[in-house]
Amino acid sequence: MRKILPHLTIVLAGMFLVFYVLDIFNEAMNFVGNRISKNLLVIFCISALLTAILAISQDRKRH
Amino acid sequence: MRYDDDPYMKDRPGDGSSGNQSDRLRRPQPRGIYTSTRTSPGDRPASEPSSHTRSRYTDDSNRRPTSTGRPPTYRQYASQGHSAAPSHRAAVQKKNAPIWQLVVMDISLICVGLLVFAYFHHVRPVKGMQSGTVLPTPPSTVTTTAAPSAEESLNPQASLDPTATLSPDGTPAPEETPAPQIDTSGMWGAKFADKFTTGDVIKTENSYQSTNVNIQIDQVQRDGITYYVADIYLRDIQYFKTAFAEDTFGRNRDETVNIANNHNAILAISGDYCGMRNEGIVIRNGELFRESQDSMDVLVMYHDGTMQTYSPGQLDMDTIKSTGAYQAWDFGPMLLNNGQVMTEFNSNLNPKNPRSAIGYYEPGHYCLVVVDGRQEGYSVGMTLQEMSQMFYDLGCTVAYNLDGGQSAVMAYDGQVHSQPYGGGRSISDIIYIAE
């Protein structure tokens, strides 16, 4: 899980950056606000949260 | 170095070795831990630094010295998140891929994720709707399709002119030169009577005239731009129609000309690609298919033939559902503001592009416009400002941009009439004129 989560976060972040740029150029396609993207956003938030928690806990253990 | 020689492993708690607890937990000197190539830990005194071992030690970022400068104990080492013993270091290192491999892997995964997203967002068909919620039709605009009475056909002016001469038995007096038969049935039959024929269909390569429809398509070329303006007069609103690909609202797609031919359309242009999106109001032929609004401008065509554009948040769906509407598109942006040219639009897609759009003059009189683009030497397309100016010059009071780019196609008489970029693409809906 510790190895997968950071990559999942990176992948989702990359995807949402692409969505954001596409949405600027073609808002009608609704890349950011559609149902699939909203579900991906939830996964992204959870993944980022867990990654951050693990990083903080590891950092605290080190020091 | 053999595993048994590794004092670090030997001192691991629970390994059965004896000794003081603190001694067991204290990490031994680097000498002997990393000197795997040395035959014996006693080859060199502990006080004598070894460049070989020191460099390897300091180069290993996973083995950080403690803040006191002393080597970390096993507990400290373990707290750094290491599960493997130093003797397994080689194996651990073998698992760590180079950074460039990680970057490539993550970028590849992003691409895979985008492809999967594109499949579910664009390609995968979803369960469509063949019929929506039928909206109410205002009684005052109910279409009159009944044929004119015999009296009206013989002399339509008789029913309009109160001063017409009547014979003693109540029938109009015969005239020496009977007036030509004029069919005034339909919502705009009288208003545009001179636009329709009395029975024949006159069709050319760029025009169509019948008893109910008058279409004139003009090809305009100027400033490296080619566009087609279809000027349309209708006897009744029933001849202005829309259709979905495969007659189903959803992500079904087909080419404009195919959808047009399936509905015997005289003239058709691409619609607003409503099937591609999950939001946005969709009313087609008096049926409500989707009522969620988004951030786009909306064009509503009412049963009386009028058209009105709405900015986001302006359209009251409760009113629409109670009073009814004939068509509604959710794409935009609107191109005229109270009949005036606009300079700012509710869209970022402003560069020159192929475009399709609809214009409104008055009830029963519309125009459908397709601008070819992305074809240097033939037509580069139009910006939204240019579109706005064009509709203003045409004399429209309402104008609305539809799905453009490769989607922008005009079909006439069963053939593609415009020259779409890349041959056009499959779309989800069209606007068409048919009898």
Chai-1 contact restraints between the chains, C-beta under 6 A:
chainA,res_idxA,chainB,res_idxB,connection_type,confidence,min_distance_angstrom,max_distance_angstrom,comment,restraint_id
A,H7,B,D106,contact,1.0,0.0,6.0,A-B,restraint_1
A,I10,B,D106,contact,1.0,0.0,6.0,A-B,restraint_2
A,V11,B,L109,contact,1.0,0.0,6.0,A-B,restraint_3
A,V11,B,I110,contact,1.0,0.0,6.0,A-B,restraint_4
A,V11,B,G113,contact,1.0,0.0,6.0,A-B,restraint_5
A,G14,B,I110,contact,1.0,0.0,6.0,A-B,restraint_6
A,M15,B,I110,contact,1.0,0.0,6.0,A-B,restraint_7
A,M15,B,G113,contact,1.0,0.0,6.0,A-B,restraint_8
A,M15,B,L114,contact,1.0,0.0,6.0,A-B,restraint_9
A,I24,B,N348,contact,1.0,0.0,6.0,A-B,restraint_10
A,A28,B,F331,contact,1.0,0.0,6.0,A-B,restraint_11
A,N30,B,R277,contact,1.0,0.0,6.0,A-B,restraint_12
A,N34,B,N278,contact,1.0,0.0,6.0,A-B,restraint_13
A,R35,B,N278,contact,1.0,0.0,6.0,A-B,restraint_14
A,I36,B,F120,contact,1.0,0.0,6.0,A-B,restraint_15
A,I36,B,H121,contact,1.0,0.0,6.0,A-B,restraint_16
A,Q58,B,G81,contact,1.0,0.0,6.0,A-B,restraint_17
A,K61,B,S79,contact,1.0,0.0,6.0,A-B,restraint_18
A,R62,B,Q80,contact,1.0,0.0,6.0,A-B,restraint_19
